Amino acid sequence: MDLPYGEALPASWEPAWHEQEPYSILLESGKTGRYTYLGRQPAAVLRAKGGEAQVWTRRAAGGYEPSQAIAADPLEAVRRWMDGRKAPRLPGGPKFAGGIAGYWSYDVARAIERLPELAADDLELPEALFLQLDELWIHDREQRCVYAAVQAPLAALAGEGSEAAAGEAALRSAYDAAAARALELLEQWAAWASSPASLHHAGSRRELLERTEAGGELPFPDVPADATSPFPRERYKDAVRAIQRYIAAGDVFQVNLSLRQQKAMEASPEELYEWLRLINPSPYMGLLRTPEFQLVSASPELLVELADGKLYTRPIAGTRRRGRTPEEDAELELELRTNEKETAEHIMLVDLERNDLGRVSRYGTVRVEELMVVERYSHVMHLVSQVNGELMPGRDAFDVMRAVFPGGTITGAPKIRTMEIIEELEPVRRGPYTGSMGWIDYSGDMEFNIIIRTMAVKDRVAHIQAGAGIVIDSDPEREYRESISKARALWRAFHYAGLHGSASIDRGMDA
């Protein structure tokens, strides 16, 4: 479906969620990326935890029923689940046209390395959850068009001799059915894109944002006063000092220490996502909806991409807030670029990513393509690099994930020892935070972000987590404030979602 010139994504996604499917995922590319993917009504769902995975298959009448149990760690369970499902890569077409999409939690690291089990698993979320998407909407910003991808299983349709003719007829029938379904999906998209409700809700959000920020001083704090945390300020600062003792003893060079805050919410996760995409558009936006919990993400960071045998990772390390004026912004960029602590930490983590990628890359193919460029977002700026490689023969997406997961920028260096220290000092398990959200195509290609700048919503409570890289000369109070600062955009979306709901109720509208 071609789009009118200048037409972008739906103004808001409310119409897409109207049917309230229990499982769906949106992977949106922000303002700078090319593709956005939307999957609903998955053919099956896999949930993994504690060395076991359960698959639920969609019934023809709706709903899901258990269909397969797999006794394996999450990475191996998903590999077995996908085994035998293959599709060709689309030359020049979308990178993801069908396969699975979902997330790996940080705790999948326990399937890769032997780690202690000290932190409380208070959220009790799956270690991995993936949706099998045989139907997919794909928005192509560059070509200004929307694709509907429908997978047609063909394994049972092949034959020989007299069966060949029947097989050919069955292939034509399968193709015709898939093409008809694709047209239905495109008609649904057209209805969403032109929906008056979508335009109305998006317009009311922009109006509220402009009206609220016109006065300068925002009517809410960076963090709600009644937000709670299992990792209070003084305990966090004590943990920073403990890390510095480990560094002084030669155990590690740097550790990423995070803290989580939470608060009950009135707005829906979908409303939170709409505000996050409005005020903090990022390269790897995402909304995962399940009956038990939701992930609302605005990640800026790529963990790894595998595309036709080529590997890419894009580590972020080094952060400053955005300036209040262009002049202050430029001064902060210069300070970030020339800060010895930040640049040394960044180079160390780039080396870590080079080593990780090298474990699954052809000899001599790992290259640093970009080094310490500055990328700007609504509230912060980052130092970013890019490392490329070429996949070693005989390896696949799951081998790559085992090599690079979790990202070194959110653990530290050396990786295994820093993960042990994180388990010792952080009071609760990270869960999805600093795991990865993304997709694996039936062709074998994949793309996964690092789950940062993300809310986990469960039982109408928003859990927001952020961290800072601790080194030998870190100031504990400054590192605590940096962790809080990295969550500002999330809390801002949280506040606006509440204001928008209240304003809509006051006007008698359905928010």
Secondary structure, 3 states (H helix, E strand, C coil): CECCCCCCCCCCCHHHHCCCCCCEEEEECCCCCCEEEEEECCCEEEEEECCEEEEEEECCCCCEEEEEEEECCHHHHHHHHHCCCCCCCCCCCCCCCCEEEEEECHHHHHHCCCCCCCCECCCCCCCEEEEEECEEEEEECCCCEEEEEECCCCHHHCCCCHHHHHHHHHHHHHHHHHHHHHHHHHHHHHHHHCCHHHHHHHHHHHHHHHHHHCCCCCCCCCCCCCCECCCCHHHHHHHHHHHHHHHHCCCCCEEEEEEEEEEECCCCHHHHHHHHHHHCCCCEEEEEECCCEEEEEEECCEEEEEECCEEEEECEEEEEECCCCHHHHHHHHHHHHHCHHHHHHHHHHHHHHHHHHHCCECCCCCEEEEEEEEEECCCEEEEEEEEEEEECCCCCHHHHHHHHCCCHHHCEECHHHHHHHHHHHCCECCCCCCCEEEEEECCCCEEEECCCCEEEEECCEEEEEEEEEECCCCCHHHHHHHHHHHCHHHHHHHHHHHHHHHHHHHCCCCC
